[in-house]
Amino acid sequence: MQLKKYAFLWGYMLLVLFDLACGFEELSGFRILSKPLLLLSLLAYFVVQAQSRRNTTFYLMFGALFCSLLGDIFLLFENRSSLFFTLGLAAFLVAHLLFTLTFIKKWNKKKPSNFWLISVVLVAYGALLFYILKDSLGALKVPVAVYILGILAMVISAFRRKGYVPKSSFGLVFIGALFFVLSDSILAINKFMVAIPLSHIFIMGTYATAQYLITKGILKQGDFDN
């Protein structure tokens, strides 16, 4: 019974391991299959688990996961042209906007404790990251700045759900959002500043974790619009 309960998680972990393995040069040809499979599996899982709850939250979340899938596909080809990186950045920016709108639907009008402290820390982190990266960004300076603002809005709105949704839902979504920030930070530093050994393991490991936790957390809201 327990095995069936966690069947998707085990399957998802195997897909993550497959993609991490494909990050090595010897298996890089399989990356075009392994990377999209992560979000395709999450999309399918979300649709099945959401069942008949086809309301605004369902479509926002579906859109966020779908845009993430598009971003993953675009970034597979970033070495062929800088256009693909820009398209990937744009797809993930839209994904963060849709995640933010999803979280805002459960916005707690009574400010959770430490809301302003968490917000200031996150904004300070975003500003520091941009300051560190800015001299290496070239023509991408403005797009990256906008992207950082987008992901910060996503994390802050995830925290604002505190006290308005079940604790398990809040915890999964907020931790997932933080993992997203960590993944994008490693990706940015690796791409624009200094090559990080085995960077794909850290980037995809944290990214896959982020997407799973956010998806699971939204499903744990129960009735999306209650």
N, C-alpha and C positions, 0 to 999 in steps of 0.2 A: 504493500500500500504506500509506504513512504517512498519507494523507488519510483512509483508512478507519479506521486506528488511532485517530485523533483526531476522528472524525466526531461523537461525542457531545459532546466538549468544545466544538467549533465551534458545534454546534447550541445547546448550553447558553448559550454566550456571546451568541448572537443573542437567546435568550429573556431574558437579563439586560438586554441593551440595549433590548429591546422594553419591559420593565417599567420601566426607568429613564426611557424616553421617556414612558410612561404616567403617570409621576409628575408631569408638568407639567399644569397645569390644562386646557389645550386637549385633551388626550388622556385625562383622568382617568376618563372613562367606561369605558375599556377595561381599567382596573386590576383589575376583578373577574375578568377573564380572564387577564391577564398575570402577576399575582402567584401564583395557585395553580399555574400551569403550571410554575413553577420546581421546586417540590417534587414535583409529579406526574411530571415528567420524571426527576428523581433517583430517585424510588421505582421507576419502571419500569426505569431503568438498573441500579439495585442488584439488583432481582429477576432480571433477565436475566443479569447478570455473575456473580451468586452461584451460578447454575445449580442443582445438586442439593444444595448445602450448606445444607439446611434444618434447622439445629440451633439451639441456644439463642441464639447470637450473631446469627444471621440474624434471628430474631424480635424480639430486643431492638433491633437496628438498624432493622428495618422499623418497629417501634413508635415509635422516636424520630423517624424521618422523617415518619411519619403524624401524630404529635402536632404536629410543626412545621408541617405542612400545615394542620391545624386551627387552630393559632395564627395563621397567616397569614390565614386566612379570617376569623376573629373580629376581627382588628385592622383588616380592611378596613372594618368597620362601627363602629369606636370613636367616630366623630364623632356617631353616632346615639344612643349611650347609653354611660355609663361601664361598664355591665355587660360590654360586649363587650371592653373593654380588660382587665378582670379575668379574663374567660374566656380571652383570649389569653395573659395572664400565666400562668394556671394550666396551659394547654396546653403552653407552652414550659417551664414548671417540670417537668412530667412528662417532656417530651422530654429535658431535661438529666439527669433521674434515669435514664432508659433509656440515654442515652449513657454515663453514669457506670458503670452496671452492665455495659455492653458493654466498656468499657475495663478494668474491674476483673477481667474474665475473663483478661486478659493482664497482671495486676499483677505486677511484678517484686519478688519477696520480698527480693532483695538491693537495698538502696536505691541508685538511680542517683546518680552524683556530682551535687552541688548540689541534691539533692532538697529539703532543708530550706530552703535559700536561696530557691529558686524558690517554695516554698510560702509562706514568710514574705512575700516580695515581693507575691505574688498576694493574700494575705489583707490585707496593708496597703493595697493598691490598692482592694480591695473596701470596706474600712472607710472609706477616704478618700472614695470615691465616695458611700457612704451618708451620711457626715457632710455632704458638700456638698449632697446632695439633700434631706435629712430635713425641713428646714423648709418645703419645697414639696410634700411628699407627702400631707399631710392624713391621710385615712382609709386611704391605701395604704401607710402607713409600715411596718407589719408584713409585708404581702404582698411588698413590694419587698425588705425585709431578708431574708426567706426565699428570695426569688428569687436575690438576690446570693449567698447561701450555696450555693444549688443550682448556679449556674454556676461558682462557685469550686471546688466538689467535682468538677465535670466536667473543668475544666482541670487540676487537680492529679492526678486519676486518669489523664488523658491523658499527662501527663509521666511518671507512674510506669511506663508501658509501656516506657520507654527501656531498652534492653539485653535485652528479652525478645521483641521483635518485630523484623522487618527494619527497617533504618534508614529506608528510604523510607516504610514504613508509619508508623513513629513520627513522622517529620518532618511528613508530611502531616496527620496527626491533631492533633498538638500545635499546629502553626501554624494549622490550621483552628479549633481551640478558642480560640486567642488572638484570631483574627478575630471570633469570636462575641462575646467580651468587648468588643472594640472597637465592634462594631455596636450592642450593647445599651447601651453607655456613651453613644454618640452619641444613640441614641434617647431615653434617659432625660434627658439634658441638654436635648435639643431639646423634649421634652414638658413637663418640670417646671421648667426654669430659664429658658432663653433660646432664642428661635427661631434656628436655624442656617440661613443661606442655602443653598439647594439640599441640604437635609438628607437628602432621600430618596435622592439619589445616593450619599452617604456611607454611609447606613444599609443600603440594599439592596445596594450594591456589596460591602461587607464581609460582609454576611450571606450573600449568594449564594456568595461565595468560601469562607466558612466551611463551609457545607453541602457544597459540592463536595469540598473538601479532606478533610473527615472521611469522607465516603462513599468516596472514592477510597482513602484510607489504610486503611480497614477492609477493603476488597476486596484490598488488597495484603498482608494478613496471610496470604493463601493459605488453607490448611486452617484454618478458624476455631478448631477445638478441638485443634490439634496441641500 
